[in-house]
Amino acid sequence: MTPSLPLLAVTALLTGLPGVPAPGVSPVGDVVEHVAGHAAGTYWTPQRMAGAVPIGLLGGLQKITTGRPGAPSVLPPDAPSGSVLPPVARTALPPVAHAALLPAAGAVLAPGQAARRSTGTATTSTADKTSRTARTRQAAAMPPATTTGTRWAAGGSVTRTTGRVFLTLNGVDFSCSASAVRSANRDLVVTAGHCVKDGAGDWAENWTFVPGYDDGRQPYGAFPARRMFVAGPWSRSGNDDYDVGMVAVDDLDDQHLTDLVGGQPIAFDPPRARRTYGFGFPADPPYDGERLLYCAGVPHADPQRQTRDQGLRCDLTAGASGGPWLSGFDPASGRGTLTSVSSFKYSNDHRTMYGPYFGSAVRDLFRTAERA
């Protein structure tokens, strides 16, 4: 496995002069880099992808859990074969109430004017029915703005920029979620730190991003990692406030990742408590990792005060780790701004997902990774 060091240390070693940057190396802040070993082109077969274990989200009762790969989340022996996704929640407009518009006594109806029903309810014209049906269908097609877990069926950019990650740690194949983002190199993927490096432990191998994944289909291909980045506090101690990983991927057929699928913009020091949509590919029951799901709501501060993270009511399970949290999200276009990623759950609260706050450390991470 290729050794890794903080970028400042790497710079000093390459130049032989402490503190003198090497050509082409632009370290920003406390960032640790790893040159990825390329996965063999035949490694990620459909069978291996199907057998990848979702990296877990839970651990000790009061301990913050980042889903360390050393304690993978696996299907229980008595789990039913094949997970069934919940139906897409739909919201219909209520029936339109029509006022009783009775003609005055002795009034003469104009030619073509619709006669009123004896019950006092206005007769509904064909145009009214058509308009009401169109409004009802439009409302039913719009995804809920608040949900703890619903399949995303509205399409848009998010279905292309979000994907599954497949990786190997300590000889075990795992799966996570991630998002393509706009960047200078047009090749950058953002995910959770524990989907890139096991805290103070090993870096992932065979790391591959599959944007637009859907029921085994890979409409845009698979992009292997070439350089991987995490913040220093994550690499040294697995500090959950810094559970963010960024990966520069190889081109595919001479095409950059975001030239092919687009990328969500990323923001730093965003306002807290803004409505947020969190996406991912949960793979523990009742989900199976084959479809994109989302949660939506207004995040809140960590009530246990063990992190600076924000919590979002969310029932997504293991495998959703690293999935993007998008603020200012437009369901019609599928575009928003990346302000966090799914990181962990407390084991005494399975219904709240926590994500790290994108402050100055994540900004430094991005500024370094986008130049790779």
N, C-alpha and C positions, 0 to 999 in steps of 0.2 A: 504494500500500500504506500502511496506517495506521502511523505511526511508533510506536515503543514506547520506554519509558524505565523505569528502576527505579522502583518504586512511591513511594519516598521523594521522588524527583525530581519525579514527577508530582504528588504532594501539594503540594510547594512551588510549582509552576507554577500549579496550580489556585487556590490561596489567595492567591498573591502574597506570602506571608509564609513564609520558609524555616522548616521544622520545625513549622508549624502544620497539623494534619490538616484536610483538607476534609471536609465532612459526608458520611457514608456510606462514606468510604474508611478502611480499617483495615489498613494495611500491617503485615506481621509479618516481620521479618528482611530478608534480602537476596533479594528476589523481583522478577522482571521480568514485567510484564503487557503483553498485546497485545489490543486490541479487534479481534475477528475480522471480516473482510469476509464477508458471507453468500454462500454458494454459490447460484447460480440453481437454482430448483426442478427444472429439467430438466437440470442439468449431469451428475449422476451417473446416466447411463443404464446399463442392464445391459451394454451394449457397452463403455462406458468403465470400468466396474468390472472386467470381464473382462480388459481391456487394461492395467490398472494394474500397474506394475512393483513387485515387493516390494523394500523398502529393504534393502540388503545388510548383512551382519554382519561381513564380512572385509575386510582391507586388507593393509598391509605385513607382512613376516614377523615382526619383533619389535615392531612398533608396535601399540599398542592401537587397535582399530578399532571405531568406533561406528556403522558403517553410514552414513556421511555420504551424503546424497542425491546429492551431486556425483559419486559413483562407484557408480551403481546396480547391483544384482545382476540380471542378465538371463539368460534361457534361452540356453544355448549353441546355435549353429546346428545341431549334429548331435543335439540332444536329441530323443528320441522324442515324437511328437505325443501330447498327453494324458498327464498324470501319473497313475499308479495308486497309490492309498493302500495301505499295507501292511495285511494282515488284522489284526483285533483279536486281541491275544494273550489266550489263555484259560488258566486254571489249573484243572485238575480235581483233585478229591480222589483219593488213591490208593484202590484197592479195600480194602474192610473185610476184615480177616483174621478168620476165625472159628476159634475153638479147637476141637480135636477132643474132643468130649464123648461118649465111648462109654459106654453103660450097663455097670454092673458085671456080671460073669459071673453068669448066672442071674437077673438082675433082670427084673422084669415091668413093662412100660411101662403107664403109666396110660392110661385111655381118652382119646383125642384127642391124646396126646403124639406128636410127630413122630418117625418112625423115623429112625435115623441111617444115613448112607450107609456102605457097606462099606469105603470108602476112609478112614473116620475123620473126614471133613469134615462139619460140621453142615449139615443141610438148611436152606436159606434160605427163610424164610416170605415170603408175598406182602407182608406189612407191612414186613419188613426190606428187601425190594427197593425198595418205594415210598419208604421213608425214605432209603435210600442214593441213589436217583435224585434225590430232592429236594435232598439235600446237594450232590451233584455239580453239579446245575444252578445252585444258589446260588453255589457256588465259581466256576463258569465265568462267571457273570454279574458277579462282582466284578472290578473293574479291578486290574491288578498294582500293588503298592505300590512297586515299583522297576522303572523302565523308562526307556530312552533315547529312546523315541518310539513312542507307541501312539495310535490313534484313540480319542477319548473317546466311549464308547457307553453310559455308565451314567446319563445324564440328570442331573436335579437342577438346583439354582440356577445352577451355573456355566455351564450351557448358555444361560441367559438373560442373565446379567450380563457374560459375555465376548462380544466381537464384533470385527468388522473395522473398521479405520479407513481411509478413503480421503481422500487429500489431494493437493494440487498444490504442487510446489516448482520454481521456475525453469522453469515451463512444462511440467514432466513430471508425469504422474499416478502416484502411488505408493500402496502399501497397507502397513498395519501391523496390530497387534493392540492391544486395550485392554480395560479392565474398568470397569464401573459400581461406585461405592463409596458407602457410606452417608455422608451429609454434611448439613450444615445446610440447604443450598439444594436438596437432593434432585435435583441436576442434574449431578453431578460425575463425570468420567471420568478415570482414571489410565492413563498410557501411558509410553513412553520419551520423553526430552527430544528425541531426534533425529526423533521422529515429530510434533513440534510446531514445532521451530525447528532450523535447520541450524547448531547451535553458535553461533559468532559471526556467522553469515550470516543468511539471510532466515527469516521466519516462514512457516509453511504457509498456503496459501489453499485454499478449497473443502473445508475440513476437516469431515468427516462421520463419525459413529459409527453403526454398524449392529449393535445388540445381537442375539444369538441367530442370527447369520448361519449359513446352512446350505445349501450347494449352490445359491447364487444367491437363495435365499429370504430375505426380510426380514420375519419374522413380527411384529416390533414397530415396523417403520418405520425411518427414518433420521433422526438427530438432528444438525443442523448446529451448529458451534461459535458461541458468542457472545463469550466471553472466554477467553484462553489464558494460561498461567502456566508459567514455568520458574525455576529457581534462578539467582541471579546468576552463579556460577562457570560454569554451563553456557552462559549467554548470552554471556559475555565471552570464553571460551576453549575451550568444548567439553570441559570437565573431566569425564571419565567417571565420577568418583565422584558426580556430580550429574546423571546422565542420566535425569532424571525429568520428565515433563510432566503438567500437569493442565489439563483443559479443562471449563469450564462450558458446557453445551449449552442450546439453546433447548427450550422445551416443545414437545410434539407433540400437536396437538388438545387443548390446555389441560391436558395431563397431564405431570407431571414424570417424568423418566427413571426414577428408582428407585421411584416409585409404580407404574410399569408393569412393570418387570422385576426389581425388588429391587436390592440392592447388597451387596457384600462389605464387612465392616468392615476398617479399616486400622489398623495398629499401628506404633509407632515405638520405636527402641532395642530391638528384639526380641532374644532369645537367639540366638546363632549356632549353626550345625550342628544345626538341627532338621529333621526330615523335611519336605520341601517338594514341592509339586506345581506345575509350571510349565505354563501353558496358552498356546495361540496358534494362529494360522492360517498355518503355513509355506506358501510358494507357489513355492519353487524345487524342482526334482526331488529326490527322488521324489514330492514333494507338489505340490498344485495350488491351495492356498488355499481350497478349497471346504468343508473339514471341520475341526472342532475336534480338535486333537491335544494330547497332554500328555507331559511327562517327570516322573519322580518319583524322589526319592532324598534323600540327606543332603548339603547343600552344604558346600564346603570353602573355605578361604582362597585368595586368588590366589597361586599358587606363584611367579609372577614378581615379586610384590611391587610391582607398578606401580599398583595400586589398592587400595582398601579393600573392593572387591566380593567377593561369594561366587560360587563356580563350581558348576554343577550338570551332571552328565553328561547330555548332551542332544543328539540328532541333528537337532532341528528346524532348519529352514533359514530363509533370508531371508523376511520377511513375518511371522515370529513376534515381531519386535521390539515391545516394549511390552506383550506378553502378561503376565498376572498370575502372580506366584508366591504360592501360598497355603500358609501353615503351619497346623498344627492342622486339617488338611483332613479332612472326613468324606465318603468316597466315596458313602455312601448318600444323603445330602442334597445333596451338591454345594456345601457351605458350608465356608469356611475364613477365614483372616485374611490380608489382603494385606500382605506384608512386603518385596516387591521386584518388579521387572519385568525381562523379558528385554532385555539391553542390547547385548552384543557377544560376539564370539569372537576368540581369537588365531588368526592365519592358520596357525600351526604346530600348532594343536590344534583341529580342526574338531568335536571331540566334546564340548567343554565350553562351555556357555553361562554368561555372567557377568551378574550383576544387582547394582545398587547397593544399599548398605546404607541402610535407612531410619532415619537419625539425625535430629538437631535441624534440619538444613536442610530436610529433606523435611517435617518437622512444621510448620515455618514456612510452607512452600509450601502445605500442605494447609489450614492455618488461614486463610490469605489467600484461597485459591481457593474454599473452601466458603462464603464470604460473598458471592461474586460474584453 
